[in-house]
Amino acid sequence: MANKIRLATTSLAGCFGCHTSFLDIDERLLKLAEVVEFDRSPLTDIEHCNPCDIGLIEGGVCNSENIHTLREFRKHCKILVAVGACAINGGLPGYRNTIPLEECLGESYLDGIGVENPQIPSDPELPLLLNKVYPIHEVVKIDYSLPGCPPSADVFWKFLTDLIDGREPSLPYELVHYD
Amino acid sequence: MSKTITIDSKAIPFEEGQTIMEAAAAAGIYIPHLCHHPDYTPHGSCKLCNVKVNGRVCSACTFPAMEGQEILNETKELNDDRRKITQMLFVEGNHLCPGCEKSGNCKLQAVGYYLNMLDNHFVHFFARRNLDASHPEVLIDLNRCIFCTLCVRASQQKDGKDVFAISGRGINKQLIFNAESGLLKDTDLEATDEAAHICPTGAILIKRTGYHVPIGERIYDHKQIDQVSLETEHPEHGK
């Protein structure tokens, strides 16, 4: 196929569980590879996005690097997709959102049980933490969302095949889960 | 001849004194709802049961059925509104389904599924709310309270107690417990009370019962809430 659909994926404040679930489409990956070329993704080690048709974002936005990555994806992807609970509402990392950041860092690195040599990590290489973990639609425009923790392999398959075949993506009842 | 209303062009009989919700349910028609429960006085606060009655939007759970009403229920416009209302409920509290014991058995979640709600759309409040684990058998997580007042009504109307109330207004309102200390352990709530089991979300949980039902066998894993609602709240019309 001369012009393959270009697909990029990344995980921000996520656990790669959504990526793992995506790989659970198993042998259907071969079918997908006939029509899709992976661009920036943990599966390819391409570090920066080229112009793409579809971008899949796992995880919420918890630090400055996440914002740069998300904006790069938005700039280069025609269709940007929030994948999984964390991208949609902050998810598990979002549990820190009701606690001030200073208290979180204090508990983890200064006052917590078993902390030795207490200090807040401040290496300039480390991306700065945001005050909260933000759902990605609060930072850039999102075109579609795939709920689930993680969305099942069938959700990825149904969504991508709908898009690739030119249908408006839709998920039947059995594929919609928030957990 | 009995009196009738029409819902989505279908003639539905009703008895004097019935609400639109009651007449609909008796005829096997589901109108989405969260704060309504057939056993308790209607509250009319969640607005999910909004229907169009002769062109005007009304809450089906509080509005009386009257001869000649032409009612719209299953329309794109109404379901779009209901989805937005559900999204607002999700962003107002902290509804993180993957970490909630009620997941799979939760009416708020099931309504989201029913309305094909795939995201929360709005900006999240991430409000700081408390959790009361003081009671030996019942846990209350206010992060998941949607102020439906079903526990308030169940405690008063069924249990003959007065354990719960909603205090404050607007964004500052919260569920409070009837005890000097404000703690659940100092109320006369018991795990066998109806009020401890009526919560549509995971705000009121019975301790040590979480995750007893495996994924795949939970209430809403395979059945939609319209079917479950008619089966459980109006058994004579279960499909």
Interface residues (C-beta under 8 A of the other chain):
Chain A: A82 A85 I88 N89 G90 G91 L92 G94 Y95 N97 T98 I99 K132 P135 H137 E138 I142 Y144 S145 L146 P147 C149 S170 L171 Y173 E174 V176 H177 Y178 D179
Chain B: F90 N94 H95 L96 C97 P98 G99 C100 S103 G104 Q109 G112 Y113 N116 L118 D119 N120 H121 V123 H124 F126 A127 R128 R129 N143 I215 H222 Q224
